[in-house]
Amino acid sequence: MHSHWCEGWNLGVLAVFQPARFLEISMSVPGLFEPLTLLHGPAMRNRFMLAPLTNQQSRPDGAASPFDQDWIRQVAQGGYALIQTGAASVEADGISYEGQLGVHSDTHLPGLTEMATSIRNGGGLSAVQLNHAGHRAHPELGVPAPASAATLPGVKALTTEEVERIRDSFVAAARRAERAGFDGVALHGAFGWILSEFLSPELNDRKDMYGGSTENRARLLIEVIEGIRRVTGPDFQIGWRLSVERYGLQLEELREITAEILDHELIDYLDLALWDSAQIVRGGAFKGQTMLSVFTGLPRKGVRVGTAGKIMSAGRAGQLLDEGCDFVLIGRAAILRRDFPLRVRENPGHDSPELPVTAQYLRDGGLSERFINHMRGWQSFVRRFSV
């Protein structure tokens, strides 16, 4: 990576542009069903990727439960080109929340193998999303591991050796996912989890090789990517989920880091985890632009770029191709209807049900009680007092 970096600015509060529901049929909806080649391995059969969705259904030891398997079987038949699991912990101490899937032990292999097999039988590509909670580790389930001693009162910063151990745990988890039959992994570099945390000048004031300059703060992420590439086969795919909000992240720095990663083709696809795919940058050098355009405007060579964020209709998904995306990630719409891509193919004017929905609606669609209870924590998703 280059030694010179632009000075970043604090992202602050974003204005969110919320256009009228995009109901008309976009001219790009047919393009959603064109194949998309990736730098490694097989092509995506269309432009729909299932977003990595937290559902808190796994066993206490991180093993996949029957609820996990049922969910994966449902979405595997839904027409997606690539399906990501929810965030899976790469270390037993790096757990983010109760009921999290694990990929930190060989005891997880049978359940992971079953998940990969279901996705392959459905015709899609598969990826395990790799996660370590860092300073956000659930204190009753894991061990908070901050980059900085100032982040959590009374909790020491990770030593250099501990950072290197976590790096190696990501790499080992990717190798484990490959052994389970997954086509690749996606790195969870969003929402203040450890890879995101290290990128933040607010959360990372380290004095070693993993802190200080932007290049040093990106070092952990780059070493994880390069380590995975070294130990996995030539067809193994690597994705990276990036968020740009909160946790002291600075937009210009993130754009510079992303430019380097795309230029060196270190990953197969970039997943922009936006709260709203239409959101507008409120201040700084990119004021008035869509957040999406800040990244789709970068030269990407062979890397594919997509976004998540309130993609609830066929029209909006097609529109995002016009806005520079190679693919779209479906989250809420997939929870509402597992077969969103198939519905779009049948009806280019397809739109999701209005939120909130009743718990019974989700139940009738095949969602487990555990998943429904998790969704009750999302604002305006499950109707209050519904049973």
Buried (B, 14 or more C-beta within 10 A) or exposed (E): BEEEBEEBBEBEEBEBEEEEEBEEBBEBBEBBBEEBEBBBBBEBBBBBBBBBBBBBBBBEEBBBBEBBBBBBBBBBBBBBBBBBBBBBBBBBBBBBBEBBBBBBBEEBBEBBBBBBBBBBEBEBBBBBBBBBBBBBBBEEBBBBBBBBBEBBEEBEBBEBEEBBEBBBBBBBBBBBBBBBBBBBBBBBBBBBBBBBBBBBBBBBBBEEBBBBBBBBBBBBBBBBBBBBBEEBEEEBBBBBBBBBBBBBBBBBBBBBBBBBBBBBEBBBBBBBBBBBBBBBBBBBEBEEEBBBBBBBEBEBEEBBBBBBBBBBBBBBBBBBBEBBBBBBBBBBBBBBBBBBBBBBBEEBEBBBEEBBBBBEBBBEBEBBEBBBBBBBEEEEBBBEEBE
